[in-house]
Amino acid sequence: MNYIPTFVAILAPIINCVQLLPQLIKTIATKKVKDLSFASLLLILLTNLLWLTHGYFILDKSLMVAGIVSITINSLLLIFYMKYK
């Protein structure tokens, strides 16, 4: 049995969940957002919403959890972007 597809299917949502966490931590610590792209943050949020919707329709709990966590982190980053701009 080939475990690589299963490994990738587990690893991808985990990485997706934490991809913006370092930026969120840095933004909270420095309270600076001038180098962040608002358009990129919106595109990432849209992508996460689409993955969450896809996970819902195919009943994939890992995609739904990853989507919710990613949307939460990205939303916080957008909130801080608006607050510190």
C-alpha positions as CSV (number, residue, x, y, z in Angstrom):
1,M,0.0,0.0,0.0
2,N,1.3,3.5,-0.9
3,Y,1.1,5.8,2.1
4,I,2.4,8.9,0.3
5,P,-1.1,10.1,-0.8
6,T,-2.4,9.7,2.8
7,F,0.6,11.5,4.2
8,V,0.1,14.4,1.7
9,A,-3.6,14.5,2.5
10,I,-2.8,14.9,6.2
11,L,0.2,17.3,5.8
12,A,-1.4,19.7,3.4
13,P,-4.2,20.9,5.6
14,I,-1.9,21.2,8.6
15,I,0.5,23.4,6.7
16,N,-2.4,25.4,5.3
17,C,-3.6,26.0,8.8
18,V,-0.3,27.4,10.0
19,Q,0.9,29.2,6.9
20,L,-0.1,32.7,8.2
21,L,0.6,32.0,11.9
22,P,4.2,33.5,11.8
23,Q,2.8,36.6,10.1
24,L,0.0,36.9,12.7
25,I,2.5,36.6,15.6
26,K,4.8,39.2,14.0
27,T,2.0,41.6,13.4
28,I,0.7,41.3,17.0
29,A,4.3,41.8,18.3
30,T,5.3,44.7,16.1
31,K,1.9,46.3,15.4
32,K,3.1,47.0,11.9
33,V,1.3,46.0,8.7
34,K,2.8,48.3,6.0
35,D,4.4,45.4,4.2
36,L,1.3,43.3,4.2
37,S,-0.8,43.1,1.0
38,F,-4.5,43.5,1.7
39,A,-5.3,42.0,-1.7
40,S,-3.3,38.9,-0.9
41,L,-5.0,38.5,2.4
42,L,-8.4,38.7,0.8
43,L,-7.4,36.1,-1.9
44,I,-6.1,33.7,0.8
45,L,-9.3,34.2,2.7
46,L,-11.3,33.4,-0.4
47,T,-9.2,30.3,-1.1
48,N,-9.8,29.1,2.5
49,L,-13.5,29.7,2.2
50,L,-13.6,27.7,-1.0
51,W,-11.7,24.8,0.6
52,L,-14.0,24.9,3.6
53,T,-17.0,24.7,1.2
54,H,-15.5,21.9,-0.7
55,G,-14.7,20.0,2.5
56,Y,-18.4,20.5,3.5
57,F,-19.8,19.2,0.3
58,I,-17.5,16.1,0.2
59,L,-17.9,15.6,4.0
60,D,-14.2,15.8,4.6
61,K,-13.7,16.7,8.3
62,S,-10.0,17.4,7.9
63,L,-10.6,20.0,5.1
64,M,-13.4,21.6,7.2
65,V,-11.3,21.9,10.3
66,A,-8.3,23.2,8.3
67,G,-10.6,25.7,6.6
68,I,-12.0,26.9,9.9
69,V,-8.6,27.3,11.5
70,S,-7.2,29.0,8.4
71,I,-10.1,31.4,8.1
72,T,-9.8,32.3,11.8
73,I,-6.1,33.1,11.5
74,N,-6.5,35.0,8.3
75,S,-9.5,36.9,9.7
76,L,-7.5,37.9,12.7
77,L,-4.7,39.1,10.5
78,L,-7.2,41.2,8.4
79,I,-8.6,42.6,11.7
80,F,-5.1,43.6,12.8
81,Y,-4.4,45.0,9.4
82,M,-7.3,47.3,9.6
83,K,-6.5,48.2,13.2
84,Y,-2.9,49.0,12.7
85,K,-3.1,50.6,9.3
